[in-house]
């Protein structure tokens, strides 16, 4: 029996890939271990989207390589986006790596692990479009929450983004397969489903002729025992009235939208190969809030994109202050080789990129504090995620908080509670992005 350890980095979509590989290995008789020191084979499933992600991947690869000296590790395998993107460079730059596996190679992970364990270190690649996008999974999330990938790849071709080059063309899963998977997960005890894709709002366009996210959501909501349905990566272009109307009436769909806007200035957006401008984006957000008054809006922004003037940055700051997003992440532009934006001549120095991102995040912190203070006295439905021994209280998330991204609710109780259940919490204080309160009433 081969003991396999895996470190999976990056986005939830990459995590789903990892879970499918782990299930294949487990079904083949491998023992999956969380202890890298005990593993015969270690897999590092990497992200390679931006510079920080690449640095994190390399750090984890080097840490895993130490177990070839100080542990049981006989082979170190690198999978994921970094392996796909830098096929010819990893072995040259990181000789500690025994095998690199492109995305299509995930399909053959059992054979790859067996051969690597036996000393036959053979890299495995193929057409990225052959990456398996569905299959049984060994969940690495808590038992009450699961990510479900509804599509793979991307056709948007934003000029700063390497995802289409790494992951290939946009391709949706069949709706019946998604519904079957979610039904199976719910039977296993999953209460919250988080739909992910590079662009969830485009789901179904390639196989059904028009986007079908709203129809998919209708069908998901018919699954009994499912409590929450959440969507990430909903692009503004295809947030339709139909989608908003479904969200407004279906109780299981949490009133939460993650809309990666990246900027508000029309000229900057056009150079990013994205649509819209400040006026159209403000109109969209106004419409969303009119249809769903208690909506939680999250976005991501990029500062220091090539050619971003001081005036355009100030407009972005004004936009953030006016719109007052509930959740916001801002990132300094990362100059990615092979992308059109990397060849633009009007690059902005790194310090300016970082400084501008910090200004946005400082502004957002003030907004977040005010929004949290507005919740004092309210009763919030909370999914219990754990107990903090240090501060002696439970913690969890509300409908307004996506897993691993947003804040927590820390709350006191009079009796022990069960992780993965839902309770009402009366909010009475906050700590920047987190809420504090007391449980009120019985388990929901």
C-alpha positions, 0 to 999 in steps of 0.5 A: 500500500502506497501512502500518498500525501497531497498539498493543494494550493490556489482556488477552489477549482484546483481543489476540486481537481485535487479531490478527484485525484485523491479519490482515484488514488484511494479507490486504487488502494493507496492510503491517503495521509495528511502527514507529509513525513509519513508519505511515500509519494507527495503531490503538490497540486499547484497554482500558477495564476500570478507571481505570488501564487507561483512563489507559494507553489515553489515554497511548498515544493521545496518544503515537500522535497525535504521529506525525501531526506528527512521522511519516507518520501520516494517521489515528489510529483508536481501537478496543477497550473504551474506544471501545465504552464511551465512544462519545460522549466520545473525540472530544470529549475527544481531538480528536487521534483521527480515528475511533473504532470500537466492537467490532462495527466490528472486522469492517469494519476494512479499509474503516475504515482505507482510508477514514480514509487517504483522509480520510473519518473516519467512526466505526463502531459496531454491536451489541457482540454482533456482534463477531467472536470467531473468524477467522484471526489474525496472531499477535503472541505469540512463535511457540511460544505463542498465546492462543485465545478460547473465548467472549466477553462475560459474564453474571456481572454482578459489581457492580464490573465493566463488562465485561457492559456493554462486551462484552455477553452470554456467548457461546461458540464452537462446539467444532469451530471451536476445535479447528480453530483450535488444530490450525492453530496447532499446524501453524504451530509453536505449542507452548503454547495458553492458553485465555481468556474472561471466564469459561472454566469457563462455556464451552459452557453457552449452546450445549450446555446445560451447561459443556463445558470438560472435554470441550473439554480432552479433545479438545484433548489429542488434537492431536499436537505440542501440548505445553502447554494452559493455562486462565486466568480459571477462576471458582470456581463451576464448577471441577468434579470432572470438570474436576479429574479431566481435569487430573490425568490429561492430561499436556498440561494444565499443573497451573495454575489461575487462579481470580479470587476477589476476596475471601473474606468472604461478605458482601463477596462477596454485595455483589459479586454473587459466590458463596461465603465463606471456608469454601467457598473454603478447602474448594474449594482443599483439594479442588483440592490433594488431587486435583492435589498439584502444582497451581499456584494463582493468584488476584486480589483486590480491597481497599477494596470499598465497605463492606469493614470492617477485620475483613473485610480482616483476614480476607482477610489471614488467608485469604492467609496460610493458603491460600498461593497460588503466584501472587497479584495484588491491586488497589485497588477501582476505582470504575467509572461505570455499575456498581452498586457505584459507587452504593453509599454506603459507598465507602472512601477511595482511600488506604485501598484502596491501603494494603490492597492493598500489605499483601496484596502484601507478605504474598504476596511473603514467601509467594512467596519461601518457595515459590521456596526450596522448589524449590531442587534440583528439576528443572523443565521450561522453555520457552526464551523468550529470552536476556538480554544483560545477565546473559548467560543464557537465560530461560523459563517453567515449567508453573507460569508463565503468559505475561506474568503470572508469573515467569521462570526464568533459567538458564546453559548451556554451548552456544547454545540454540534459542528455543521449545524445552524443556529441564530446568533444575536450580533453585539460587537465586531472586530474589523472583518469579523462579528461577535455575538451570542447564540439565541434560541434552539438549533435551526 
